[in-house]
Amino acid sequence: MPLAVFILGLAVFCLNTTEVMVAGLLPSLSDGLGVSITAAGNLVTVFALGMVFGGPVLTLALRRVPRKLAMVAMMVLFLVGQTIGALTTDYGIMVLARIITALATAAFFGLAASVCANLVPPDKIGRALAIVFGGFMVANVFGLPLATFIDQLMGWRAAFWAVDILVALCLVLVLFTVGRAPAPEGLDVRSELSVFRSGRLWGAFATNALLIGGVFATFAYLSPVLTRLGGFAESVVPLLFVLYGVGTVIGNVVLGRLADAHTLRTLWLGGVAIAVLLGLYALVATNQVLSLIALFLLGFTGLPLNPAMASRVMSLSNSGALINTMNTATICAGITIGTWLAGIGVDAAGYRAPMWVGALLALGALATLLVARVTDRRHVQRDRRAAPEVEPASGFLPN
């Protein structure tokens, strides 16, 4: 595997830490900014909205810029937003800072996935993406608990500054280790957008949004769920996030290997597991032993589905930066919906609500997979009647 793939995974880890760490900083952010826990939790929603609406537009604007230069520019933009967040005492300015970092993160994710997919043969794209998206998982293992630990020692601002330092160091590594990646030639806006006419592609986007949205409905409120329902002391919350993160890393290794050969089967099993697991977690959240088991399994089955989701999207379209950014954007739309509904649920029914919301969203994802399976079979039957000698080669098919 090319070294550049691992460097891109490290960069994704650095940028993504700022997204996930808010879940561990909610009480401190609430006190420091003078807002409620729900309002602090909405910083997750704001970040997701920035990725949904800004990421694709920014990626489209950068389509003629060499990929490496574009990635470096996005890291610089991220540093600007993160620094604003570290300095502010105003909730409104913090929202602005989250939007800036979200724009940069969304565009960088799409660019990194596109560069990664072009560094390896088609049959290894899933494994390469597992490494890049592994940065997302490692952010949960080390970034989130480390930020929570720093918050408990020195406050949430110190956690923001720590991310700033990590991203600056990673920027230097990208400059010196990632090779030249020119912008694709001969692309205009119309050709870039034409692929989005596919209904099956939008079906894949919907599946991805609902699956990850379901996971984040719980994840965004995991800190108060663990302390107020589970009865865990705040001092052990960083260790609990490590347990969740270890589950994501192990799941990423296992599910990343299945992403190329068993794409849809991986998504089916993952969706069922998330729906059942979150439903059960809502029932046993006050039991500490069962909470630990649920926490690990949620890490194993949730975010590690990213490589399979990305492989499916690419099999239905292409490996361009805009496609990958749109995939990220639709996932973030799911996160926005999931965290928003979870926040409403918390205010109305308490801290079990995020798990119920997540389970319902996962069931919605399974419904989209069922529709996709029926639609795909119709396409295959039609293609066989038209050209029986041609074997279907879509990575979209269940296997």
Secondary structure, DSSP 8 states (H G I E B T S, - for coil): --HHHHHHHHHHHHHHHHHHTHHHHHHHHHHHHT--HHHHHHHHHHHHHHHHHHHHHHHHHTTTS-HHHHHHHHHHHHHHHHHHHHH---HHHHHHHHHHHHHHHHHHHHHHHHHHHTTS-GGGHHHHHHHHHHHHHHIIIIIHHHHHHHHHHH-HHHHHHHHHHHHHHHHHHHHHHS------SS--HHHHHHGGG-HHHHHHHHHHHHHHHHHHHHHTTHHHIIIIIS---GGGHHHHHHHHHHHHHHHHHHHHHHTTTSHHHHHHHHHHHHHHHHHHHHHHTT-HHHHHHHHHHHHHHSGGGHHHHHHHHHHHS---HHHHHHHHHHHHHHHHHHHHHHHHHHHHH-TTHHHHHHHHHHHHHHHHHHHHHHHHHHHHHHHHHH-TTS----TTS--
